């Protein structure tokens, strides 16, 4: 009996070691992972690469984090952004202009400016110092302004160096309220708003509603219009996408945002909606990411959109991709980006284009290797204009989220001249941290 017990213990130990070894194999990545910061609870990441120096990387995180690297991401410095006038309450967005000035967009949070304006901070030295108060725009009390995104025209169009912002305006029935459905009128429910600056962020145009069909409720997120992002075309076109009850929406302007399409273009239906139920994730939306190829390759002018949805079932969240080759008039059928064969969750996608090559990079969280909530980070890459994608694990270790910890609504990736830097949040216990992987091609 004693020998039998010893044999059972040895077998159990071998089984445990095999499980640990298999997890180590799964978690290996050929890319070095770099810890950026553990300050506050960093999530909802926005990143940029300096237009004249690809060693200078910047990253913003909720609520007021700013991180910069002078050596291509090997080491990082962290500081907090402050604003004594308007306050700061997350949704950070970083944008460079053609002169190398850096802009930090965020929501307002002071007593008189709670979620009721978009604020633009400016730095002339890459984020070391910032203007004292920033510039606020989009104020329209008592409406809530939320989820902004911004882009600068880096082309040689007549609108070069214009900066464009898009965001959601919510009616008086804020997301968490229980108000009844609003009438589909101007400034009721939710709408996608637009503003531009043609003087390097000093002043901003009056906000303009660009969606034709509004979101009918704020109190039910699925009935809102939300998650607007924008990009620039080769001739200075402004392209915008967002999600709504009707699906994935696209709009565009060819005159610096003065006029827009007569009707919203529905790029794709989103079966089961854009609010996703992913186990152990506090909140998960399938927000879109948009880009336009401005390289000198064969894909120049192509517009790409990626997002996540559960059209294959609530146990199988996937990353999807479409492209347009005719300036957004028509779109391809959705292509699934994650190439796993099991029903697993992939979520929180973001993508970018390396404009020196036209290559597309999509980063996302991925659970294909596990039967529980263990999570990896993957990067999908296309070198043929989105016709095919490879998938590769880029995180060196998996982690397990906790539904009580807010992970934000997106992660991020940048690419320039073969320097690819994905950014994500991971959880250890109850502590969030932000990471990148060193990928140089």
Protein Blocks (a to p, Z undefined) as FASTA:
>chain_A
ZZmmmmmmmmmmmmmmmmmmmmmmmmpcfbdcddfbfghjaehiaddddfkbmkbccddd
dfkbccddfehomaccddddddfknopeejiacdddfkopacdddddfbfklgoiaccdd
ddfegomaccfkopaehiacfbdcehiaddddfbfbfkgoiacdddddddfbdfklccdc
ddddehiajaddddddfegolaccddddfbfbdcfbfklmklpcehiacdddfkopacdd
dddfklccddddfegolaccfbdcdfbacehijadcdehiabacfbdcddddfbfbfkgo
iacddddddknojklccddddddfegolaccddddfblcfbdcddehiaddddfknopac
dddddfklpcblbdcddddddfegomaccdddfbfbdcdddfkbcgbjbdcdddeehiac
ddddddehjaccdddddddZZ
